[in-house]
Amino acid sequence: MRHIRLRLRTSILFILATLTIFFLITLNTLIWSTNELEQVEENRDIPIPPGVIPFWSAINHQNIYDIHATSVNTIFIRPSNISQRRVEELYELIRNAKNDDTQSVDKEKLFPIDSTWSFDKLVEQQQAHDNDDTNKQTPETHADTADSAAKTTKTTIRPDLTTSAKSVSEYDKIQLRNYVHQSLAKWKKEHQNDKIINLADLMHDELLRDEPSRLNTTWYEFMKTVNNLRVYDPNSSEFKRLLNHLQNGEVIEASEMSQGTQIKVIFDLPDGFEALFKPYRVPRNYQTLPDHFYFSDIERHHAEIAAFHLDKILGFYRVPPLIGRLVHITRDIHEKATEELAKTFFISPANNTCFRGHCSYYCDTSHAVCGKPGDRLEGSIQVLLPRPPEIEWKKITHPYRRSYSAIRKAKWESNENHCYDEVFLNDDYHNRLLLDMMDLSAFDFLIGNMDRHHMMRIQTFGANSALIHLDNGRSFGRYDHDELSILTPIRQCCLFRYSTFARLYRVYRQGLSTLLSRSLENGEQLRKILVDEHLTAIDRRLGILFAHLDTCIKTYTVKGVMIDDGID
């Protein structure tokens, strides 16, 4: 009997122990599963690290104003191949050479040309060779995108854009380079005493005759600060009033910009101002995917804002003033929209007000611009300068324009002599335009802009007019890549302004990324325009730019590279 009771107790204890273990395992499993669910919920609020946001989902991503940058990608390291000490040495060399130039050095003696050599004869020879090559190929309409290139029929003979003209000889290179130096010196002598012209003076008589009321507007006062050397004066009261006007002025009418690959809205503002509004499309930490071509990249409003501040810090003042703005998508756009634009508005499944507009890219309901959250929409708003017929503009095809094709390259991409074969042989560049293009190349490299197919300037000012740095929305696409091909004009031509180098050296000493970060924080209501990785990339790219100039100077000497054309 006692044995039976012992067995019974043992069985009961075993069963209890088993049940206890089972209960503990079940409880632990439940706790672990609950913890995983909580982690998933928490991770929804954590910003996705830069570079991993899918392109299509990025367009529909919730608007982020206070995004935090992740730690810098330590895998990507591109040394600039130049030390701070070498930059200081370059500055001393260039400053001393600049001082020598002020003593009226004879450029004809410094850059002599053989008496038997003729620029016109060289041009004729190159043109004859180009004509022979053209006759051997069937002409074809240029394709601007990968999609249009794919539509070409199989029977069409496509001209090879990588085939370059017959390169000039080494002897001709030396003579041609000296000829360009002498031409730039003559240009400076002819134009160094030119009077500065402003837009208000150019438009005064016509306005007085046709629209005298516009002469008493803040718009006209701002036009007095727009001249042939810059598009605004950063220290003027008109500039500060303009930014306030852009940011807070009531929208009278909203219409679409007729040209362009992506949606842009023109705002009519009080007192005669027109402004270009580029809406929010992707988060600040979105990176252009490596497989995406430059011509199909999304335009970013925060890139426009950052490019304007960088242009101002560098002292170019060639990007028309713009600022970030929060708008009410219903009150400021939908209710003020033209009939054509208003037809594209709809309410999304998330109950947000959206519009798609009309353009070549991303103007459909799957890529619509929506208020997020609610009716709130941020964007960049830029003053529009007068357009024809009030003012004549000149659109110049960039000699280093990309092919805008997925399967072809441009000539300059496979011809290291392109500057000599094309640019130096074109007398349109034997003036300030050549050096303005070098400034633009340096600016585009710092902001990572590959989409510079044309250069623009106001023709009404005449030939002595600076380029205007328009349309920078495809810049700041990647911080983990430095597109060295943007520097090809500088690398191949090896000509650069003294004054531009001085500006770059000044911001280098002060810390370019620090200056840009402060400017964005103090001048913008929108938060965190650039993530920290982009700021780091700008400093890195400035070093790479100095390294390219150092290589040029080692090849051609300081005076053979640095040009004093009288531009401060």
Order of alpha helices (4+ residues) and beta strands (2+ residues): alpha-alpha-alpha-alpha-alpha-alpha-alpha-alpha-alpha-alpha-beta-beta-beta-alpha-beta-alpha-beta-beta-beta-beta-beta-alpha-beta-alpha-beta-alpha-alpha-alpha-alpha-beta
